[in-house]
Structures are given as C-alpha cells and as structure tokens.
Amino acid sequence: MAAYPELQGKVAIITGAGRRGGLGAAIAMRLAAEGAHAVVADLGAAAGPHLPASAIGASSEMQAVVAEINAAGGSALALPCNMLDGAAVEQLVDSTVARLGCVDILVNNAGIGYLMKPIVDMSLEEWDTVLGVNLRGVFAATQAVAKRFAAQAAAGRHGGRIINIASQAAKSGFPHAASYCASKHGLVGLTRVAAIELAPLGVTVNAVCPNHVTTGLGAWQNEYFAKLLGKSVEQYLADMRARIPLGRPGLPGDTAAAVAFLCSEQAQYITGESMNVSGGEEMH
Ligand SMILES: NC(=O)c1ccc[n+]([C@@H]2O[C@H](COP(=O)([O-])OP(=O)(O)OC[C@H]3O[C@@H](n4cnc5c(N)ncnc54)[C@H](O)[C@@H]3O)[C@@H](O)[C@H]2O)c1
C-alpha cells in the first residue's frame, strides 16, 4: 500500500538507478510503488578506464530494473545518460518531459566511490572524474531541472523536489577518499544553495546521507577497506556492526524510505537539510 498517495502520477528522474542492488534502483522501485513514474537513468555502457563495465549500470541492468518495476504494476522507463556530459544531462530532462509531460522529482544518486587512493598517489584526472560525476553532474542536473521547474511554475505547476544522495562521507573524513569526501561534502553546500534559490518556486532540496550499504559499490569498498586495515571482510563488517548504535549497516530500502518521505507532502517544510540515514553512526 502506498504511504504517500500524493506521489501518484508524479514524474521522478533517478540517476544511477540502473545497477541491480544499488540505492538508485531501490529508490526507483520505492517511488514507483508510491505510484510515481520512474525514469531509470544510468550510464548504460562502460565509458573509459574510470567507468568500467564492472562498476556501472549496463543497459541490460537498466532494462531489468525497469522490467521489475513494470512487472510489479509500476511505471518505469530507461534513459541512458552520462552525468559527465552536460548536454546529455539536459537531454535527459528534455526526453523525460517529451515522454511523460513534466518532471516533478529529481534524485541525484549517480556516483562513484571506487577511485580510492592516498592523496599522494591520486592523479588529478582521477580527482576530476570523481568530482565530475558526484558534484559537477549533480550541479548540471540541478540546473537543468531548475529551469524546467521555473517554466512549469510559470505555467501554473508550482513545486518540485530535488534529493541528493550524499553520504556519511559528506560529514566525516575517510582515508584514501579525498575526492569522494570532498565531492560529498560539496553536495551539502550545493543542497543548501539550491534550497534557497529554488524555494520561491515551491521546490524543496535536501540531501540524504547513508552510512555503509552493501551494494555493488559497497561490496567493493568492504574489500578495499578490509585489505587496507589488514582484516578479513567478515571482521571488517563485524567491527562496523559493533560501532553502529542500531547494530547493522544500512539497507537500500532505508535510503529509499527517506527519499520517499522527503518527496512527500509530509516533508513540505523541510529544505536545505542533509539527513543522516546511518543507524546512529553519524549524528551531526
Ligand atoms: N553503498 C554505500 O555504502 C553508499 C553509502 C553512502 C552513499 N552512497 C552513494 O549512493 C549512491 C549510489 O551508490 P550505490 O552504493 O548504489 O552504488 P552503485 O555503484 O550500485 O550505483 C552507482 C550508480 O551510479 C552510476 N554512475 C556512475 N558514473 C556515472 C555517470 N558518469 N553517469 C551516469 N551514471 C553513473 C553507476 O552506473 C551506478 O549505477 C552514490 O552516489 C554513492 O556515493 C553509497
């Protein structure tokens, strides 16, 4: 049963939603279960050495996410988009409006967290790729959707929602994650500015900051940090559970539930927030 009936018929773009087991796929499924039309946006194919097939949502996976939503009685379509390409991001918004008539919700979920290195070893090109997807890509999508929200408001369709999937790494530092942490901390700032600028349109802008979730990316990070700390993955995860007050890492559904709430009318007076979804691990 839908928790938020007001989301029925809303048009939601979710970036990075084409990887099975990922946060974006869970968000798309949850918003579709609430009755929204889900635009499953993702890369669709490898794009050079920093965006390899092993780490991205392939076209077949995007179609599988869409098929699962439609089989469950929801409404979804797949649109490939590389968030590093500003023109492609504008096209994503234009194609959504051409296919579905408008856009109501943007969930900036696409991100990369696997280019981890000590500061002294990280190349500027690697830095640019992480910042390019995780921050510049979010800015490009925010800009494109903000223009659309303004046009829709002028035509009498006031309002909208933007949700940025930041991270615990938006609030705390982690070793070998300078670019990732900088990009996610940057998202908090972008969220605040966008919240102020878009408020006159009735648009709210918030970030969600999950702690660890064992998605495809999360599994890679478990291996990486376990090795870095000289532990087995099992021990690394046991230590993680022990330091999280609620006793477990996050699940994709935890983040999806927070996103659905922030999209709902219940959250109409919440904007500019960066909300932890971390079982109490992150409290500021
Ligand atoms: N898993 C975690 O522990 C965790 C914790 C906090 C925040 N996050 C954030 O949640 C988001 C989703 O991560 P996830 O864990 O589901 O990982 P994931 O790898 O399953 O999903 C990331 C998605 O982003 C897409 N993407 C990457 N580069 C892209 C580009 N240039 N254009 C379009 N799409 C691109 C990938 O194809 C992939 O589908 C990310 O922003 C990540 O930083 C994850």
The ligand as a Gaussian input file, in Angstrom:
#p B3LYP/6-31G(d) Opt

LIG

0 1
 N       26.762000       1.927000      -0.874000
 C       27.108000       2.744000       0.098000
 O       27.644000       2.324000       1.127000
 C       26.818000       4.218000      -0.019000
 C       26.838000       4.975000       1.156000
 C       26.589000       6.336000       1.073000
 C       26.333000       6.927000      -0.147000
 N       26.335000       6.178000      -1.281000
 C       26.041000       6.865000      -2.533000
 O       24.875000       6.317000      -3.078000
 C       24.895000       6.453000      -4.500000
 C       24.620000       5.102000      -5.114000
 O       25.655000       4.227000      -4.772000
 P       25.498000       2.638000      -4.728000
 O       26.158000       2.170000      -3.497000
 O       24.112000       2.259000      -5.016000
 O       26.494000       2.218000      -5.914000
 P       26.237000       1.649000      -7.371000
 O       27.567000       1.511000      -7.977000
 O       25.334000       0.474000      -7.287000
 O       25.430000       2.831000      -8.054000
 C       26.039000       3.967000      -8.601000
 C       25.441000       4.190000      -9.952000
 O       25.962000       5.402000     -10.498000
 C       26.133000       5.179000     -11.877000
 N       27.103000       6.101000     -12.466000
 C       28.435000       6.184000     -12.216000
 N       29.001000       7.079000     -13.047000
 C       28.008000       7.556000     -13.835000
 C       27.961000       8.514000     -14.881000
 N       29.060000       9.126000     -15.320000
 N       26.766000       8.761000     -15.464000
 C       25.653000       8.123000     -15.042000
 N       25.626000       7.213000     -14.057000
 C       26.806000       6.939000     -13.459000
 C       26.632000       3.743000     -11.980000
 O       26.442000       3.225000     -13.282000
 C       25.788000       3.045000     -10.923000
 O       24.592000       2.515000     -11.469000
 C       26.262000       7.024000      -4.853000
 O       26.150000       8.408000      -5.058000
 C       27.098000       6.712000      -3.605000
 O       28.142000       7.611000      -3.461000
 C       26.545000       4.830000      -1.231000

